[in-house]
Amino acid sequence: MNRLSALRRAAVREWGPLFTAVRQRLAERGARALALTLTAVALTAVVQVTQNQAWGYEPVRNLGAVRAEDPIPLALLRTPLSLFVPALHLPVWGALAQILLVFGVAEVCLGRWRTLAVAYGATLAGTLYARVGVALGPGSLLGLPASDAQVVDTGPSAAVVGLAVYVCHQRRAWFTGALVVLTMVVEVLVKDNLAGREHLAAIAAVLVVCGVREWRGRRRDARDPGAGGGAVVRTWGRAAAEPGPGRRR
């Protein structure tokens, strides 16, 4: 019984603020709080159907498929749509479920535009890493074989992983965040491919952003301890009692 109580308390500490934020925001705004998420799910589904048609494969590849061999300006133009181009060889339902869950929680906790910015930044980090890895070659620890230059990037998965880590840091869900990172590391150890490496690159980029935000918050609190209630933990740990960036009551 004591063990169950301890597990319950641990679960409340880990997921309580996150659950409260999501529940309150959905109660306030309903489906409007998930406008970006529902759009992303619908767009991914439409792209999947389109790229599986004889007439749709080439247009989707030309507009949203990013490879390390592509010129950088072309890759940057394709990257926004690449967030919503699921892998052809994987069931689309898994990608849609991940987007619905992770984008949904992120949109509620971070706001629409920050969610989009983190998702894009994580995807871009994976895409740029592929170029660096191919340039380094397979003889380097971070290097990739030349054949990976022709492999299409990860689609929505890098964005999903990056958002998951960012939200876990923001809401102080340390165990969950560490579990996401560990899962991606194990993925690379078990099956070392471009997708797994890009996931780790996305995580690294997001962790750098989180580290900078933490450092800036501590500096701000050191200069003015009375601002924002003092500790960064309390500032970021609030449940969604206040509207997030870009959100209105």
DAMOUR-V418890 format. One record per run of one state. SS is the DSSP state (H for helix, E for strand, C for the rest). FROM is the first residue (numbers start at 0). TO is the last residue. Records with the same first field share a line. If there is no record, write none. Layout:
SS=FROM-TO  FROM-TO
This chain:
C=0-0  51-55  64-70  82-90  110-110  136-144  150-154  170-172  190-192  223-225  229-230  236-248
H=1-50  56-63  71-81  91-109  111-135  145-149  155-169  173-189  193-222  226-228  231-235
